[in-house]
Amino acid sequence: MTLVEKDKRSLNLLKENGKKFQGVDFQYIYRDAIRFLETDNAFDLIFADPPYGRFSLDGMVKTILDRLHNKGKFVLECAACQQPYPDASSVTFGDTRILIWTKE
C-alpha cells in the first residue's frame, strides 16, 4: 500500500497509525500526490482527501482517473458544496461529500 502526503506532520501520523497494522507493507512517500500520480504507475484504488476549496478538482480528477487500472476505483473526499460529477456516485455527510468513480 502506497501512502502519499506532502505535509510532514500528517505523514508522520500516517506512519504512526501504520504501525498498528500487522502484515501490511506500507510505502510512505513525502511528496505532492498529484505530482506522484504523474508517473507511469497505475493503481486499483486511489483515495484523495485534498484541502477543501484550495484548487479546482477537475484537473486532479482527470489525472487520477488516468492512473487507475481497469475496474479501479477513485474515492474523493471534498466539501459538501462541491457539485457532484455526473459520472460519479456521491453521498453527503454533513459538510463532507464523498464522490466515487469506477474506471470502465
N, C-alpha and C positions, 0 to 999 in steps of 0.2 A: 504494500500500500504506500503510495507516494503522497505526502502532505507538503503543500507549498504555501509559504507565508512570508510576507515581506516585513512584517512587524516583529522585531526581535523578541519582545516580551510575549507576544502571542505564540511565537514559535517555541519558546521555552516552556510555555504552558502546555502546548501540544506534546512536547517531549515528556513532560512530567506525567501527563494523562496516559501517554502511550505505554509507560512502564506498568500500567495496571492490566495490560492485555498480555496473556501468555500465548506463545505460538504464532504471533503476528509479526511479520517482518516489515517494519516501518522504514521508509526512506524520507528524511526531512530535508527539504530544500528551502534555503533562505534566499528568496527571490520574488519578484513580482510574478503573480500567477499567469497573467496574460503573456508576458514575455516567455515564461516557461512553456506555455502552450504553443508558442510559435515554432517550436522544434518539430521534428518529424514523429514524435511519439503519438500513439493512439491509445485510447482508454475505453474501458467498459462502463465506467461510472465516473462522472465529474460532479462534485458538489461545490457550488460557489456561494459565498456569503460576503459580497463586496460591501464597502461602506455605502450606506443608503444615500442616494441623491448626489453623489460626488462626480458622476460621469454618466454618459449615455450607455445604456445597456446593449444597444443594437450591435455595435461592433464586437463587444465581448461575446454576445450570443452567437454570432456568426463564427467567430474564431473557435469557440468551444465546440459547436456542432460539427465543425470540420475535423476535430480531433477525436471524435467518437468512433469506435468500431460500429459496424452494422448491428443493430438492435441495442446499442449502447444507450444509456440514459444520462441526461443532464438535469440536475436539480439546482434551481436558483432561488435563493432567499433574497427578497427585496422588500421595499416599503409597500404597504398596502395600497398606497396611492399610485403605484406603478400600474399602468394599463396592462392587462393580460395580453399576451401574444396570441393570435388566432390559432397557431399551430401547437400551442402548449396547453396542457391541462393546468388548472390552478385551484388553490384553496387559500383562504384568508383566515388568519388567526390574529385578532386584534389589530395591531399596527404592522403586522408582517404578512406578506403574501409569498406563497411557495409556488413556483412555476416548474413544470416538469415536461421535458421533451424526450421522445424516444426516436432514435435515428432509424429510419427505414431504409 
